[in-house]
Amino acid sequence: MEDQFYTAKEVAKTLKVAYMTVYRWIKAGKLKAYQMQKQYRVKASDLNNFIESQKIK
């Protein structure tokens, strides 16, 4: 079973934060992301781990 990937914009919308906030988390290494073509993609499992560690609701 493959893990689903989300764009940084989708992550921002899901977490109800600004896109630039998600971008900063990725650049700071707080949120693991993979660069695919020219976009960052976040695995669903990595997003769940990030949410758990940050206590974001």
DRENPA-3360 file (N, C-alpha, C; in nm, 2 decimals, always signed):
BEGIN
1 = MEDQFYTA = +0.08/-0.12/+0.00/+0.00/+0.00/+0.00/+0.09/+0.12/+0.00 ~ +0.06/+0.21/-0.09/+0.14/+0.33/-0.10/+0.09/+0.44/-0.01 ~ +0.18/+0.52/+0.03/+0.14/+0.64/+0.12/+0.10/+0.75/+0.03 ~ +0.00/+0.82/+0.07/-0.05/+0.94/-0.01/+0.04/+1.06/+0.01 ~ +0.05/+1.14/-0.09/+0.13/+1.26/-0.08/+0.04/+1.38/-0.09 ~ +0.08/+1.49/-0.02/+0.00/+1.61/-0.02/+0.09/+1.73/-0.06 ~ +0.04/+1.82/-0.13/+0.12/+1.94/-0.16/+0.13/+2.03/-0.04 ~ +0.22/+2.12/-0.04/+0.23/+2.22/+0.07/+0.11/+2.30/+0.09;
9 = KEVAKTLK = +0.04/+2.33/-0.02/-0.08/+2.41/-0.02/-0.19/+2.33/+0.05 ~ -0.20/+2.20/+0.02/-0.30/+2.11/+0.08/-0.28/+2.10/+0.23 ~ -0.15/+2.09/+0.27/-0.12/+2.08/+0.41/-0.16/+2.21/+0.48 ~ -0.13/+2.32/+0.42/-0.17/+2.45/+0.48/-0.32/+2.46/+0.50 ~ -0.39/+2.42/+0.40/-0.54/+2.42/+0.41/-0.59/+2.33/+0.52 ~ -0.53/+2.21/+0.53/-0.57/+2.11/+0.63/-0.54/+2.16/+0.77 ~ -0.43/+2.22/+0.79/-0.39/+2.27/+0.92/-0.44/+2.41/+0.95 ~ -0.50/+2.47/+0.85/-0.55/+2.61/+0.87/-0.44/+2.71/+0.91;
17 = VAYMTVYR = -0.33/+2.70/+0.83/-0.22/+2.79/+0.85/-0.19/+2.85/+0.71 ~ -0.10/+2.95/+0.71/-0.06/+3.01/+0.58/+0.04/+2.91/+0.51 ~ +0.04/+2.92/+0.38/+0.13/+2.84/+0.30/+0.27/+2.86/+0.34 ~ +0.31/+2.99/+0.36/+0.45/+3.02/+0.39/+0.49/+2.96/+0.53 ~ +0.39/+2.94/+0.62/+0.42/+2.87/+0.74/+0.47/+2.73/+0.72 ~ +0.39/+2.66/+0.63/+0.43/+2.52/+0.60/+0.56/+2.52/+0.52 ~ +0.58/+2.61/+0.44/+0.71/+2.62/+0.36/+0.83/+2.64/+0.46 ~ +0.81/+2.72/+0.56/+0.91/+2.75/+0.66/+0.94/+2.62/+0.74;
25 = WIKAGKLK = +0.83/+2.55/+0.78/+0.85/+2.42/+0.85/+0.93/+2.32/+0.77 ~ +0.90/+2.32/+0.64/+0.98/+2.23/+0.55/+1.12/+2.27/+0.54 ~ +1.15/+2.40/+0.52/+1.29/+2.45/+0.51/+1.36/+2.43/+0.64 ~ +1.30/+2.44/+0.75/+1.36/+2.43/+0.88/+1.38/+2.28/+0.92 ~ +1.32/+2.19/+0.85/+1.34/+2.05/+0.87/+1.24/+2.00/+0.98 ~ +1.14/+2.08/+1.02/+1.04/+2.04/+1.11/+0.94/+1.94/+1.05 ~ +0.91/+1.96/+0.93/+0.82/+1.88/+0.85/+0.89/+1.82/+0.74 ~ +0.89/+1.69/+0.73/+0.96/+1.61/+0.63/+0.88/+1.62/+0.50;
33 = AYQMQKQY = +0.95/+1.66/+0.39/+0.89/+1.67/+0.26/+0.99/+1.62/+0.16 ~ +0.93/+1.58/+0.04/+1.01/+1.53/-0.07/+0.99/+1.63/-0.19 ~ +1.09/+1.66/-0.25/+1.08/+1.75/-0.37/+1.06/+1.66/-0.49 ~ +0.94/+1.68/-0.55/+0.90/+1.61/-0.67/+0.88/+1.72/-0.78 ~ +0.95/+1.70/-0.88/+0.96/+1.81/-0.99/+1.00/+1.94/-0.92 ~ +0.91/+2.04/-0.92/+0.95/+2.16/-0.85/+0.86/+2.19/-0.73 ~ +0.79/+2.09/-0.68/+0.70/+2.11/-0.57/+0.75/+2.02/-0.45 ~ +0.72/+2.07/-0.33/+0.74/+1.98/-0.22/+0.61/+1.90/-0.19;
41 = RVKASDLN = +0.63/+1.78/-0.16/+0.52/+1.69/-0.13/+0.54/+1.63/+0.01 ~ +0.44/+1.61/+0.09/+0.45/+1.56/+0.22/+0.37/+1.43/+0.23 ~ +0.43/+1.32/+0.28/+0.36/+1.20/+0.29/+0.26/+1.21/+0.41 ~ +0.15/+1.14/+0.39/+0.04/+1.14/+0.49/+0.10/+1.09/+0.63 ~ +0.18/+0.99/+0.63/+0.23/+0.94/+0.76/+0.33/+1.04/+0.82 ~ +0.40/+1.12/+0.74/+0.49/+1.22/+0.80/+0.41/+1.34/+0.85 ~ +0.30/+1.37/+0.78/+0.21/+1.48/+0.83/+0.15/+1.44/+0.96 ~ +0.10/+1.31/+0.97/+0.05/+1.27/+1.10/+0.15/+1.27/+1.21;
49 = NFIESQKI = +0.27/+1.23/+1.18/+0.38/+1.24/+1.29/+0.40/+1.38/+1.33 ~ +0.40/+1.47/+1.23/+0.43/+1.61/+1.26/+0.32/+1.67/+1.35 ~ +0.19/+1.64/+1.32/+0.08/+1.68/+1.39/+0.08/+1.63/+1.54 ~ +0.12/+1.51/+1.55/+0.13/+1.45/+1.68/+0.24/+1.51/+1.77 ~ +0.35/+1.54/+1.70/+0.46/+1.60/+1.78/+0.44/+1.75/+1.81 ~ +0.36/+1.82/+1.73/+0.34/+1.96/+1.75/+0.21/+1.99/+1.83 ~ +0.13/+1.89/+1.85/+0.00/+1.90/+1.92/-0.09/+2.00/+1.84 ~ -0.08/+1.99/+1.71/-0.17/+2.08/+1.62/-0.30/+2.01/+1.61;
57 = K = -0.41/+2.09/+1.62/-0.54/+2.03/+1.61/-0.62/+2.11/+1.50;
% end
